[in-house]
Amino acid sequence: MKKASGSSRTVEVPPHARTGRVEVDTPAGSIVAPGDFTVTADGEGALYDTTMRASVTDADPSQVAVVTAEHKARILFDAERGDAIGFGLQGGSFTSQTSISLLSPQGTTVASNSFGGTAADWEVTDLPESGTYQFVIDPRSTDTGSVAVMLSKPVNATVSFDGPTVSTALSRIGQDGNWTFTAAKGESLSIGVDATAMGGYLRCYVYRPDGTQGEYLPVPNGDSHSLDIDSLPQSGQYTLRCDPDGGGTGTVKIAISHYVQGGTLSATGASPTLNITRPGQDGIATFTVQAGEFVSFAATGATMPSYATVTITGPDGNFVSSITAAPGRNDAWDSGALAAGTYTVRVADRRLDVGKVTLTLSKPADVGVLARGGAAVKATVARPGQNIHASFTAKAGDDLSLEVAANSFTSSLWADVLAPSGTAVVSFRLISAGEVDRLDRPRRSRHLQGAPQPHQRGHRLAQPEPESGGLGSEDACVHQQCAAGVGEECVPR
């Protein structure tokens, strides 16, 4: 104490004093000064050109400037232990990368970072103690400039699996959004994030009940996106945290859902219709095959405004194939010989669309062995996406034709002929709806390997494939090709 009077006290500033509000204790009680006591230099002797006080409720950002080379600027604010604080920076005029740091009430560095350009944002979570913190701006080298800084706390909201979409305004530059929900270990999760009303790129992260960071979901400017987790790893409260880039503001809409369950698909059973009713929701189904089996899979009757992507993954979890279904456009996938196990079918809408799609699993309509010169065999496709399999026997040097007659399909067919080794002799041969065709000469095709002249002895496999899940029937026969292309014709049974 240097000097005292009835209304004031003059004291000597001790070494290592810190900037902030001063609290005075006397026998008559204690009082906290309404203004800040300011230490004009940091521990390394660098001077502060600007010292301002701000809060997370200020309506406008604080404009701070560094006007002298090798000086700094800072903003003082009060926070509680455990708080999360966002710093939004706009209108920066520094010409090089600028360091930023957060000092605790004790003067120690809590976190540090840097920014470049005119706009940025930074978040520091779980502050270590209550008191006055310093946000410090330290330009590099001889750089000077100014920047507007806004402080904020995250907006917190809750979402539920059966509840409505939650709309949340992130109205302050640098402000994050936190959405919490409770789930059990092993539950499926789809998260739909609609950022079409946001003014910047959105980076979203899932935090598990134990606080560890899980999956990451980027959402481009003015767009929407979804994230799917097949099996949650823990039980408890999860948090979805979304951070707008560059201090972007706007409104975010969040929905969480369980998968729509399509059950186990059967090659002879009913075709389930998956009804996607929530933004970002996925549909899921499975099917099981034995080693070497062939199957076909169709997605039909889609009602989504744009389209749905249907993805098939194998027993090992690896990608097998994908197809796309849209209103008025069906699609189908045909397997080769499959490995044994259970396959997973996932339906995902484009962006956050909702709607229905029907899934059908089939095995080929196998008409057996076609006898050379015999009567035509009728093959009927009764399930969307189903193929026809027929085989015939030939030896090297045979000159044969495979004829398709009595074609009642209302969509085109693609026909393959495979040698005993599995090599395509005819590949993707187009047969138009209702057309009679003979597979003994090059014609319209996508990848024609040459005329179907057998090069190996043994069974050949013919595989007509209806386009877009078409239904119908055809007659097929195999006969010897004669001179000048004249030979036997199919005789229907």
C-alpha positions, 0 to 999 in steps of 0.5 A: 500500500502506497497511499490511502484515503477515505475513498481510495487506495494507491498500491504498487503493482506487483511483478507478473501482474495480469490484466483484468478486474481488480478485487480489493479485500478490506476488513469492511468487505470486498469489492470488484473494480467495475473497469479493467486494470490493464497491463500494457505489455505482455511477459515478453515486453510486447505492447498491446495497441488495442485492449477491449472488453467483450462478451458473448451477448454483444450485438456487434463485433469488436473492432481491434487494430494493431497499428505498430509493427511487433505489437499486439491486440487483445479482447478481454471476456469473462467465462465459466469453467467448462464453457465453450467459446467461439471466435468469429473474425471478419474484415481482416486486413492483415497481409500475412498469417496472423497468430491467435491465442487464448490466455487463462485468468492465470496468464497461461496459454489455453490454446493457440491457432492462426488465420489468414485472409479476411474471415475465419472462426475458431473454437475453444471448448472446456475452459479450465477455470472461471475468470477473465480470459484474453483473446490475443491477436499477434501479427507476424513480423512487421505486419499491421492491420485490423479485424472485427471479432465476435464472441459466442457460445454454441447454440444447444438443442436436442433431437430425437429419433421419432421427433420433428426436424429441429431448425436452429439459427446460428446467427453470430459469426463464429457460432457453432451448433450442438444437437444432443440425442440419446441412443443405445449401443448397436442402434442404427443412425441416419443424420440428415443435415439441411444447410441450404439456408447457411452462408458457408461450408458446414463441418459436422462431427459426432461425439460419443457418450465418452467424449471421443470424436466419431464420424465426420460429415461435410456439408457444402455451401447451401447444400444438404447431406446425410451420415449413416452409422450401421451400429452405434458403439456406445449407449448414452448421450451423443452430440452432433456438433456443426461448425460453419467455415469462415464465420458463416451464419444462417439456419441449420435443420437436423433430423435423426432416424433409425434405418427403415428395415426391409428384412430378408429378401427372398428370391421367391417371396414378396417384394418389400416396399421401403418407405423413407419418411424422414430426411436423410433416412436410409433403408436396409435389407439383406439376402443370403446365397450359397457359393456359386449362385446367380441372383438378380436384384431390381429397384422399382416404383421409386417415388423420390422427387429425384432418385434413390441409390441402391448399393449392394455390399458383400459378406465382407463389407466390401462394395459389390455394385450399385443401381439407381431408381427414379420416378418412371425409371427402374433399374436392375443388377445381375450378379455373377457367381457369388461367394456364399454369405449374407449381402446387404442392400442399402437405399439412400435418397439423393440429399434429403429426399423422401419417398418409396422404392420396391426391392425384388430379388430373383434367381434366373428363370432356368430353362435347362439345356436347349437341344440342337434342332429341337423345339423352342423352349418358352422362358418366362420372367415373372419378377422385375429384374429376373434373367433367363438362363439357358445352356446348349452343348457344342464342340470346337468348330460348330457353326450354330445360331441361337434364335429368340422368337415369340418375344412378348417383352415390352422392354428391350433385352440384352443377351450374352452367350458365354463359353464353358470358360466363362468368356463372353462369345456374345456380350450385351447383344440388344434385342428390341421389345417384341423383336425376333432375333438370331444370335449368329451375326454381328448386329447392334451391341454394346461390346460385341466380341464377334460372331458366336462361333464356339471355340471350346467344347462343352456347355454354353450359357445363354443369358437374356436380360430384360431391361429396366426390370421388364416382364414377359416371355420368349421362345429360344432354340439352338440350330445348325447354321447352313450355307449362305446363312440358311438353316433351321428355324425355331418351332414353338412347342 
